[in-house]
Structure formats: C-alpha cells, structure tokens
C-alpha cells in the first residue's frame, strides 16, 4: 500500500545517507573523485523531501515525487543515473507503463526491457 511504500522510500534514503562515506570510498573509476555517495545522497534526499511532504500518499503521488524530486536534486553523474531509475516508478505511457498503483512492477518490467 502507499503508506508502506512511502515508509520504504524514506528508509532507503536514510540507509543510503548512512552508507555515503563507504560508497565514496568505492568510487575509483574512471576518476577516484570520492563523491559518488555524496551525490547519490543529495539526489535521494531531494526526492525524500518531496515524498515526505505528501499529506495523503497514493502510489502515483509517491512515484511522481520520486521522479521529480530526484531529477531536480540530481548531483553528478551518479545522481543523474539514480534519478533515471526513480523516473521508472512514474512510468512511461509510450511504453505501456502507466499503472500508477503499481510502481514497483513498472520498475521491474522496465529493467527487464533493458530500460
């Protein structure tokens, strides 16, 4: 249900933030700039702020908040890539992914289709 999805999104954002430095240390290719975890955290936290602001969440409103918040908050290449995954929850009518009550199934189908 939407409330559990909202809680899961916020939990995922907090967990990513907690592992930010560990992810930064993994970043060695193509340049060891050490900011991948920071950029991903900034991106997901922007999305989480939009998700937490939803007074009466629905699967569609959470998917839209994830998509728009992560895109606007995207930092660096890793943030842009993360925001592309978040956009999959929202769906793409042109590809038949317009089931606003089933964002996780859409993400699964999109990944199976090779994005």
Secondary structure, DSSP 8 states (H G I E B T S, - for coil): -HHHHHHHHHHHHHHHHHTHHHHHHH--SS-----HHHHHHHHHHHHHHHHHT-SS--HHHHHHHHHHHHHHH--HHHHHHHHHHHHHHH--GGGT---TT-HHHHHHHHHHTT-
